[in-house]
Amino acid sequence: MSQLEDWLTATFGRVETPERFARALTHGSQAAENYERLEYLGDRVLGLAVAEWLYSRYPGEPEGKLSRRLNALVTGPVCADVARSIGVAQHLRLGKQAREDGAAQSDNVLGDVMEALIGALFLERGFDRTAAFVREAWGSRIDAQGAAPRHPKSALQEWAAANQRRAPEYAIVDRSGPHHAPRFKVSVKLGSFASAEGEGASKQEAETAAAAALLAELEGR
């Protein structure tokens, strides 16, 4: 546990219950007592921490713009990116097959574990200290946002309505990979006018990628 405790101290400060953080790093393929409950808690804590942060940082923005900022900052890929930046992958506790299947680099797994660690930190230190960690870990991402981002699916829906085209229709083209690290391929089309495909670690992520690809194509015409 000493190597883990050293990392925990360097990342979160000295912790009183390293076993809770160890559980946050434990995948279901390794043990029945895994990160899932802590992930459930951490997901809510992260959402509140980011929402409070955005509320104070952008006092003049309406709810819609704040929601777009929030949704862009708490996605699975962003959580996974934060997890990579703090060195989570090397401390993951995975079953043999999951490790061989590449779970240590899976956006799904890393994103879930990042939320579980936030849940563990909340139980250890309370909300204020956890929110401070979130601001530090997510800081460069909010600084890079600029204007409130438009979600690609919403933007595509708006484009279709403004240009009198049929509403976007999404369909799963393919699903591959193991259960803990699936890959989805999704198509989106505006009737017979235009179509595109996108891939992602979840159906929602693949739909977003497909919408972004179709928007890029439409804007390039």
C-alpha positions in Angstrom: 0.0 0.0 0.0 3.0 2.4 0.5 3.4 3.2 -3.2 -0.4 3.9 -3.4 -0.2 6.0 -0.2 2.7 8.0 -1.6 0.7 8.8 -4.7 -2.5 9.6 -2.8 -0.5 12.0 -0.6 1.1 13.7 -3.6 -2.3 14.0 -5.4 -4.8 14.7 -2.6 -2.8 15.4 0.5 -2.4 13.0 3.4 -5.5 10.7 3.7 -6.8 8.9 6.7 -8.6 6.1 4.9 -6.4 4.9 2.0 -8.5 1.7 1.8 -11.4 3.8 0.6 -9.3 5.3 -2.2 -8.0 1.8 -3.0 -11.6 0.7 -3.5 -12.2 3.7 -5.8 -9.3 2.3 -8.0 -10.7 -1.2 -8.0 -12.5 -2.4 -11.1 -15.3 -5.0 -11.0 -13.1 -7.5 -12.7 -10.8 -7.5 -9.7 -13.2 -7.6 -6.7 -16.9 -7.4 -5.8 -16.1 -4.4 -3.6 -15.3 -2.0 -6.5 -15.6 1.6 -7.4 -19.2 1.6 -8.5 -20.8 3.1 -5.3 -18.1 5.7 -5.0 -18.5 6.6 -8.7 -22.2 7.2 -8.1 -21.4 9.6 -5.3 -18.5 11.2 -7.0 -20.6 11.9 -10.2 -23.0 14.0 -8.1 -20.2 15.8 -6.2 -18.4 16.7 -9.4 -21.5 18.0 -11.0 -22.2 20.3 -8.0 -18.6 21.4 -7.7 -18.5 22.4 -11.3 -21.9 24.0 -11.3 -21.0 26.1 -8.2 -17.8 27.1 -9.9 -19.5 28.2 -13.1 -22.2 30.0 -11.3 -19.7 32.2 -9.5 -17.3 32.6 -12.4 -20.0 33.7 -15.0 -22.4 35.8 -13.0 -24.0 37.2 -16.1 -24.7 34.0 -18.0 -28.2 32.5 -18.2 -29.0 28.9 -17.2 -28.8 27.6 -20.7 -25.2 28.7 -21.3 -24.1 27.5 -17.8 -25.6 24.1 -18.6 -23.7 23.8 -21.8 -20.5 24.7 -20.0 -21.2 22.1 -17.3 -22.1 19.3 -19.8 -18.9 19.9 -21.7 -16.7 19.7 -18.5 -18.1 16.6 -16.8 -18.2 14.1 -19.8 -16.5 10.7 -19.5 -13.7 11.6 -21.9 -12.9 14.8 -19.9 -12.9 12.8 -16.6 -10.6 10.2 -18.2 -8.3 12.9 -19.4 -8.0 14.4 -15.9 -7.4 10.8 -14.6 -4.5 10.4 -17.0 -3.1 13.8 -16.1 -2.8 12.8 -12.4 -1.5 9.3 -13.0 -4.5 7.2 -12.2 -3.8 4.4 -14.7 -0.8 3.0 -13.0 -2.7 2.5 -9.8 -5.8 0.8 -11.2 -6.7 -2.6 -9.8 -7.8 -4.7 -12.7 -8.5 -8.4 -13.3 -6.1 -10.1 -15.7 -8.5 -10.2 -18.6 -9.5 -6.6 -18.2 -5.9 -5.5 -18.1 -5.1 -7.5 -21.2 -8.1 -6.0 -22.9 -6.7 -2.5 -22.3 -9.0 -1.3 -19.5 -6.2 0.8 -18.1 -6.5 3.1 -21.1 -10.3 2.9 -21.5 -12.1 6.3 -21.3 -15.0 4.5 -19.7 -12.9 2.9 -16.9 -10.7 6.0 -16.3 -13.7 8.3 -16.3 -15.6 6.2 -13.8 -12.6 5.8 -11.5 -11.9 9.6 -11.5 -15.5 10.1 -10.3 -15.0 7.4 -7.7 -11.9 9.1 -6.4 -13.8 12.4 -6.1 -16.5 10.5 -4.1 -13.7 9.1 -1.8 -12.2 12.5 -1.4 -15.6 14.0 -0.5 -16.1 11.4 2.2 -12.6 12.0 3.5 -12.5 15.8 3.4 -15.9 17.2 2.7 -17.3 19.3 -0.1 -15.1 22.5 0.1 -11.8 20.6 -0.1 -13.1 18.4 -2.8 -14.4 21.4 -4.8 -10.9 23.0 -4.4 -9.3 19.8 -5.9 -11.8 19.9 -8.8 -11.0 23.5 -9.6 -7.3 22.7 -9.6 -7.6 19.6 -11.7 -10.2 21.0 -14.2 -8.8 24.6 -14.2 -7.1 24.6 -17.6 -10.2 23.1 -19.2 -12.5 25.8 -18.0 -10.0 28.5 -19.0 -9.9 27.0 -22.5 -13.7 27.2 -23.0 -14.0 30.8 -24.0 -17.7 31.2 -25.1 -20.2 28.7 -23.8 -19.8 25.6 -26.1 -22.6 24.4 -28.2 -23.2 20.6 -27.9 -22.8 19.2 -31.5 -26.2 17.4 -31.3 -28.0 20.5 -30.3 -26.1 22.5 -32.9 -27.0 20.0 -35.6 -30.7 20.1 -34.6 -30.6 23.9 -34.8 -28.9 23.8 -38.2 -31.5 21.4 -39.6 -34.4 23.5 -38.3 -32.9 26.7 -39.7 -32.3 25.2 -43.1 -35.7 23.4 -43.3 -34.2 19.9 -43.3 -35.4 16.8 -41.6 -34.4 16.3 -38.0 -31.2 14.3 -37.4 -31.7 10.6 -37.2 -29.1 8.4 -35.4 -28.5 4.7 -35.7 -25.9 2.3 -34.3 -23.8 0.9 -37.1 -21.5 -1.3 -35.0 -20.6 -2.2 -31.4 -17.3 -3.9 -30.7 -14.8 -4.4 -27.8 -15.2 -6.0 -24.4 -17.9 -5.0 -21.9 -15.7 -2.7 -19.9 -14.2 -1.0 -23.0 -16.9 -1.0 -25.7 -16.6 1.0 -29.0 -19.7 2.3 -30.8 -20.0 3.4 -34.3 -23.1 5.6 -35.0 -24.4 7.2 -38.2 -26.5 10.4 -38.4 -28.4 11.6 -41.4 -30.6 14.5 -42.4 -33.0 12.5 -44.6 -31.2 12.0 -47.9 -29.5 15.4 -47.8 -26.4 14.5 -45.8 -24.9 11.9 -43.5 -21.8 11.1 -41.4 -20.5 8.6 -38.9 -18.7 8.9 -35.5 -17.2 6.6 -33.0 -16.9 6.6 -29.2 -16.7 4.7 -26.0 -20.5 5.0 -25.5 -23.6 5.4 -27.7 -23.9 9.1 -26.6 -20.2 9.8 -27.3 -20.5 8.2 -30.7 -23.6 10.2 -31.5 -21.8 13.4 -30.5 -18.9 12.6 -32.7 -21.2 11.8 -35.6 -23.0 15.1 -35.2 -19.7 17.0 -35.0 -18.5 15.3 -38.2 -21.7 16.2 -40.0 -21.6 19.8 -38.8 -18.1 20.1 -40.1 -19.1 18.7 -43.5 -22.1 21.1 -43.7 -20.1 24.1 -42.7 -17.5 23.3 -45.3 -20.0 23.3 -48.2 
